[in-house]
Amino acid sequence: MTGIVTAICVILIFGLIVFIHEFGHFITAKLFGVTVHEFAIGMGPKLFGKKYKETEYSVRLIPMGGYVKMEGEDEASQEDGAFSQKKPWQRFIILFAGAFMNLVLGFVLLVIMNAANPDLPVIPTMQIESVQAGMGAEQAGILPGDQLLRVEGRRVHTHLDLNLSLHEKESVSVTVKRNDETMEFTVPLTEEEGYRYLGIVRKAEEKNLWNVISYSFFEGISIIKLTYQSFFGMFTGAVSVNQMSGPVGIVNEIGTAVKSGIFDVLFIAILISLNLGVVNLFPLPALDGGRIVFVLWEMITRKKLKPEHEGIIHFIGFVILIGLVLYVTKNDVIRLFQK
């Protein structure tokens, strides 16, 4: 039974996230008069489809990925409705819209989850309600009522911000606001079961529309920052490619979340949507961010790369991307068998 529920959740999550992403491209393309030949959800062989006016709407076999096929996107075209014939700012918006819609979806789902989740009965703030006896915050001189502003010079709004700032540190600099005065302390951390603590208890507020939206917004920003840190960590060696998860690993995580409840499944959907939005804007060939780089180059230099040449570059990037997906999928399978 769990396997069936997992399969349904996988299809619903990926279907929603892909639909929202492609709808962003589709609706802005239509807005600027671009001819859209196909709006596809899924990849591979077509299961079914229906043509309405100039566009075929289809569902394909593999429930991961999708695309909006536009006239003149990867080939030369002189048609009025060609993507390549539109102004650079219009192409920028069309390319940006997919990732933007994923970010919007992630934030909306965060608001829904935080508003409805019984495990979050109140909204935590960064005001310190109490300090724990004998721990670092008390030793440093932090007092109840102080407003936590920064840790290690970075602004903290959520628990995730706090955890990232404390990770693998022995002590940290903490900036607080006390009355109208900003004060800085060096706080030794207490480690328990691999986690590090300042030794504070934060004040919480009763839920209302504003603090749920505000907390959800900053929680989403925290997840986005973590995505960027993980990505750039691969180039510095701080994060190994072997730690990445592909489709198999994501499906496995959804299966684990199904056993824990609807809000864990919802959080996985939020992570995927926000990560997809962020990763798609990375300036790499085959991603929306890579295409945006060429548009920005054209806007700055007034020189336009031939669509067929740009198409070749993106095709090479796509092959490399598929190779990376296959590599991390192999690692996912090995980890599953090891378990």
C-alpha positions as CSV (number, residue, x, y, z in Angstrom):
1,M,0.0,0.0,0.0
2,T,2.9,2.4,0.9
3,G,4.3,1.8,-2.6
4,I,1.1,2.8,-4.3
5,V,0.8,5.9,-2.2
6,T,4.5,6.8,-2.9
7,A,3.9,6.3,-6.6
8,I,0.8,8.6,-6.5
9,C,2.7,11.2,-4.5
10,V,5.7,11.1,-6.9
11,I,3.4,11.6,-9.9
12,L,1.5,14.4,-8.2
13,I,4.6,16.2,-6.9
14,F,6.6,16.1,-10.2
15,G,3.4,16.7,-12.2
16,L,2.6,19.9,-10.3
17,I,6.1,21.2,-10.2
18,V,6.8,20.5,-13.9
19,F,3.4,21.9,-14.9
20,I,3.9,25.2,-12.9
21,H,7.4,25.6,-14.4
22,E,6.3,25.0,-18.0
23,F,3.2,27.1,-17.5
24,G,5.4,30.0,-16.6
25,H,7.2,29.7,-20.0
26,F,3.9,29.0,-21.8
27,I,1.9,31.9,-20.5
28,T,4.6,34.5,-21.0
29,A,5.3,33.2,-24.5
30,K,1.7,33.5,-25.4
31,L,1.6,37.0,-23.8
32,F,4.4,38.2,-26.2
33,G,2.9,36.5,-29.3
34,V,5.3,33.5,-29.6
35,T,4.0,30.5,-31.5
36,V,4.0,27.5,-29.1
37,H,3.9,24.2,-30.9
38,E,3.6,21.9,-27.9
39,F,3.1,22.1,-24.2
40,A,4.3,18.7,-22.8
41,I,4.2,17.3,-19.3
42,G,6.7,14.4,-19.0
43,M,9.3,13.1,-21.3
44,G,9.7,10.3,-23.8
45,P,6.9,8.7,-25.9
46,K,3.5,10.5,-26.0
47,L,0.7,8.9,-24.0
48,F,-2.0,11.2,-25.2
49,G,-2.5,14.7,-26.4
50,K,-5.0,17.2,-27.9
51,K,-4.4,20.1,-30.2
52,Y,-6.1,23.4,-29.6
53,K,-5.5,26.1,-32.1
54,E,-1.7,26.2,-32.8
55,T,-0.6,24.3,-29.7
56,E,-0.7,20.5,-28.9
57,Y,-1.1,19.8,-25.2
58,S,0.4,16.4,-24.4
59,V,1.3,14.0,-21.5
60,R,4.3,11.8,-22.0
61,L,5.4,8.5,-20.5
62,I,8.2,9.5,-18.1
63,P,6.7,11.6,-15.3
64,M,9.8,13.8,-14.8
65,G,10.5,16.9,-16.8
66,G,8.5,18.6,-19.6
67,Y,8.9,21.3,-22.2
68,V,7.3,24.1,-24.1
69,K,8.3,23.8,-27.8
70,M,8.4,27.4,-29.3
71,E,8.9,28.4,-32.9
72,G,12.5,29.6,-33.4
73,E,13.8,28.6,-30.0
74,D,16.7,26.5,-31.2
75,E,16.6,27.2,-34.9
76,A,16.6,30.1,-37.3
77,S,13.1,31.3,-38.1
78,Q,11.7,34.5,-39.8
79,E,8.1,33.9,-38.6
80,D,6.5,36.8,-36.6
81,G,5.7,34.3,-33.8
82,A,9.3,33.0,-33.5
83,F,10.9,33.2,-30.1
84,S,14.2,34.3,-31.8
85,Q,12.4,37.3,-33.4
86,K,11.2,38.8,-30.1
87,K,12.9,41.6,-28.2
88,P,15.7,40.6,-25.7
89,W,13.7,41.7,-22.7
90,Q,10.7,39.7,-23.8
91,R,12.9,36.6,-24.3
92,F,14.4,37.2,-20.9
93,I,11.0,37.2,-19.2
94,I,9.9,34.0,-21.0
95,L,13.1,32.2,-19.9
96,F,12.9,33.5,-16.4
97,A,9.2,32.8,-15.9
98,G,9.6,29.0,-15.4
99,A,12.0,29.2,-12.5
100,F,10.1,32.2,-11.1
101,M,6.9,30.1,-11.0
102,N,8.7,27.3,-9.1
103,L,9.9,29.8,-6.5
104,V,6.4,31.2,-6.1
105,L,5.0,27.6,-5.8
106,G,7.6,26.8,-3.1
107,F,6.7,29.9,-1.1
108,V,2.9,29.3,-1.4
109,L,3.3,25.7,-0.3
110,L,5.5,26.9,2.7
111,V,2.7,29.3,3.8
112,I,0.1,26.4,3.5
113,M,2.3,24.0,5.4
114,N,3.2,26.5,8.2
115,A,-0.3,27.6,8.6
116,A,-1.8,24.1,8.8
117,N,1.0,22.0,10.4
118,P,0.0,21.1,14.0
119,D,3.7,20.5,14.8
120,L,4.1,24.2,14.4
121,P,1.5,25.6,16.8
122,V,3.2,29.0,17.1
123,I,5.6,31.0,15.0
124,P,9.2,31.2,16.5
125,T,10.8,34.6,16.5
126,M,14.4,35.8,17.0
127,Q,13.7,37.4,20.3
128,I,15.3,35.5,23.2
129,E,12.8,34.4,25.8
130,S,15.4,32.8,28.2
131,V,19.0,31.6,28.3
132,Q,19.9,28.2,29.6
133,A,22.0,27.9,32.7
134,G,25.6,27.2,32.3
135,M,25.6,27.3,28.5
136,G,27.4,29.6,26.1
137,A,24.8,32.4,25.8
138,E,24.6,32.9,29.6
139,Q,28.4,32.8,29.9
140,A,28.8,35.4,27.2
141,G,26.3,37.8,28.8
142,I,23.3,37.5,26.5
143,L,20.0,38.3,28.3
144,P,16.4,37.4,27.9
145,G,14.6,40.0,25.8
146,D,17.6,40.5,23.5
147,Q,16.8,40.4,19.8
148,L,19.1,38.0,17.8
149,L,20.3,39.8,14.7
150,R,23.4,38.1,13.3
151,V,25.6,35.1,13.8
152,E,29.1,35.1,12.3
153,G,28.1,38.4,10.6
154,R,25.1,36.7,8.7
155,R,21.6,37.8,9.3
156,V,19.4,35.1,10.9
157,H,15.7,34.9,10.4
158,T,14.9,31.2,10.9
159,H,16.1,28.1,12.7
160,L,17.8,26.9,9.5
161,D,19.8,30.2,9.3
162,L,20.9,29.6,12.9
163,N,21.9,25.9,12.3
164,L,23.9,26.8,9.2
165,S,25.7,29.6,11.1
166,L,26.6,27.2,14.0
167,H,27.6,24.3,11.9
168,E,31.1,22.9,12.7
169,K,32.0,25.9,14.9
170,E,33.5,25.9,18.4
171,S,32.4,29.5,19.1
172,V,30.6,32.2,17.2
173,S,30.2,35.9,17.2
174,V,26.6,36.9,18.0
175,T,25.0,40.3,17.4
176,V,21.9,41.2,19.4
177,K,19.8,44.3,19.8
178,R,19.2,45.2,23.5
179,N,16.7,48.1,23.8
180,D,18.1,50.5,21.2
181,E,21.7,49.3,21.4
182,T,23.4,46.8,19.2
183,M,25.8,44.5,21.0
184,E,28.2,41.8,20.0
185,F,29.3,38.7,22.0
186,T,31.5,35.7,21.4
187,V,29.6,32.7,22.4
188,P,31.1,29.2,23.0
189,L,28.9,26.5,21.7
190,T,27.6,23.4,23.4
191,E,27.6,20.2,21.3
192,E,25.1,17.4,21.9
193,E,24.7,14.4,19.5
194,G,26.4,16.2,16.7
195,Y,24.4,19.5,17.0
196,R,25.7,22.8,18.4
197,Y,23.7,25.1,20.6
198,L,24.0,28.7,21.8
199,G,21.9,27.9,24.9
200,I,18.9,30.1,24.2
201,V,15.1,29.6,24.0
202,R,13.4,31.8,21.5
203,K,10.1,33.6,22.0
204,A,7.1,32.4,20.0
205,E,4.0,34.2,18.8
206,E,0.5,33.0,18.1
207,K,-0.1,32.4,14.4
208,N,-1.6,35.2,12.3
209,L,-1.6,35.8,8.6
210,W,1.3,38.2,8.6
211,N,3.8,36.2,10.8
212,V,3.0,33.0,8.9
213,I,3.7,34.7,5.5
214,S,6.8,36.4,6.9
215,Y,8.2,33.3,8.5
216,S,7.5,31.2,5.4
217,F,9.2,33.8,3.2
218,F,12.4,33.8,5.2
219,E,12.3,30.0,5.5
220,G,12.2,29.8,1.7
221,I,15.1,32.2,1.5
222,S,17.1,30.0,3.9
223,I,16.5,27.0,1.7
224,I,17.5,28.9,-1.4
225,K,20.8,30.0,0.3
226,L,21.5,26.4,1.3
227,T,21.0,25.3,-2.3
228,Y,23.5,27.9,-3.5
229,Q,26.0,27.0,-0.8
230,S,25.7,23.3,-1.7
231,F,26.2,24.0,-5.4
232,F,29.2,26.2,-5.0
233,G,30.5,23.8,-2.4
234,M,31.0,21.3,-5.2
235,F,33.5,23.6,-6.9
236,T,35.4,24.3,-3.6
237,G,35.5,20.6,-2.7
238,A,33.3,21.2,0.4
239,V,30.5,19.1,-1.1
240,S,31.1,15.9,-3.1
241,V,29.2,15.1,-6.3
242,N,28.6,11.7,-4.6
243,Q,26.4,13.4,-2.1
244,M,24.0,14.6,-4.8
245,S,20.7,12.8,-5.3
246,G,19.0,12.1,-8.7
247,P,15.5,10.9,-9.5
248,V,15.9,7.6,-7.7
249,G,17.1,9.2,-4.5
250,I,14.3,11.8,-4.6
251,V,11.7,9.0,-5.1
252,N,13.2,7.2,-2.1
253,E,13.0,10.4,0.0
254,I,9.3,10.8,-1.0
255,G,8.7,7.2,0.1
256,T,10.3,7.9,3.4
257,A,8.2,11.1,3.8
258,V,5.0,9.2,3.0
259,K,5.5,7.0,6.1
260,S,5.9,10.2,8.3
261,G,2.8,12.0,7.1
262,I,1.4,14.6,4.7
263,F,3.4,17.5,6.0
264,D,6.7,15.7,5.4
265,V,5.6,14.9,1.8
266,L,4.6,18.6,1.4
267,F,8.0,19.7,2.6
268,I,9.8,17.4,0.1
269,A,7.6,19.1,-2.6
270,I,8.7,22.5,-1.3
271,L,12.4,21.5,-1.4
272,I,12.1,20.2,-5.0
273,S,10.2,23.2,-6.3
274,L,12.6,25.8,-4.7
275,N,15.7,23.8,-5.7
276,L,14.4,23.5,-9.3
277,G,13.7,27.2,-9.4
278,V,17.2,28.0,-8.2
279,V,19.2,25.4,-10.2
280,N,17.4,26.4,-13.4
281,L,18.8,29.9,-13.1
282,F,22.4,28.7,-12.9
283,P,24.3,30.1,-15.9
284,L,24.9,26.6,-17.5
285,P,24.1,25.5,-21.0
286,A,20.8,23.7,-21.4
287,L,19.3,25.4,-18.3
288,D,17.2,28.5,-18.4
289,G,20.0,30.4,-16.8
290,G,22.3,29.4,-19.6
291,R,19.9,30.8,-22.2
292,I,19.4,33.9,-20.1
293,V,23.2,34.5,-20.3
294,F,23.0,34.7,-24.1
295,V,20.1,37.1,-23.9
296,L,22.0,39.3,-21.4
297,W,25.0,39.2,-23.7
298,E,22.9,40.4,-26.6
299,M,21.4,43.2,-24.5
300,I,24.8,44.4,-23.5
301,T,26.8,44.0,-26.7
302,R,23.9,44.4,-29.2
303,K,25.2,41.3,-30.9
304,K,23.0,38.2,-31.4
305,L,24.3,34.7,-31.6
306,K,22.8,32.6,-34.3
307,P,20.0,30.4,-32.9
308,E,21.5,27.2,-34.5
309,H,24.8,27.9,-32.9
310,E,23.2,28.6,-29.5
311,G,21.2,25.4,-30.0
312,I,24.4,23.4,-30.5
313,I,25.9,24.8,-27.2
314,H,22.7,23.9,-25.3
315,F,22.6,20.5,-26.8
316,I,26.2,19.8,-25.6
317,G,25.1,21.1,-22.2
318,F,22.1,18.9,-22.2
319,V,24.2,15.8,-22.9
320,I,26.5,16.7,-20.0
321,L,23.5,17.3,-17.8
322,I,22.1,13.9,-18.7
323,G,25.5,12.3,-17.9
324,L,25.5,13.9,-14.5
325,V,21.9,12.7,-13.8
326,L,22.9,9.2,-14.8
327,Y,26.0,9.4,-12.5
328,V,24.0,10.5,-9.5
329,T,21.3,8.0,-10.2
330,K,23.9,5.2,-10.2
331,N,25.0,6.5,-6.8
332,D,21.4,6.5,-5.6
333,V,20.9,2.9,-6.7
334,I,24.2,1.8,-4.9
335,R,23.0,3.6,-1.7
336,L,19.7,1.8,-1.9
337,F,21.3,-1.6,-2.2
338,Q,23.7,-0.8,0.7
339,K,20.7,0.0,2.9
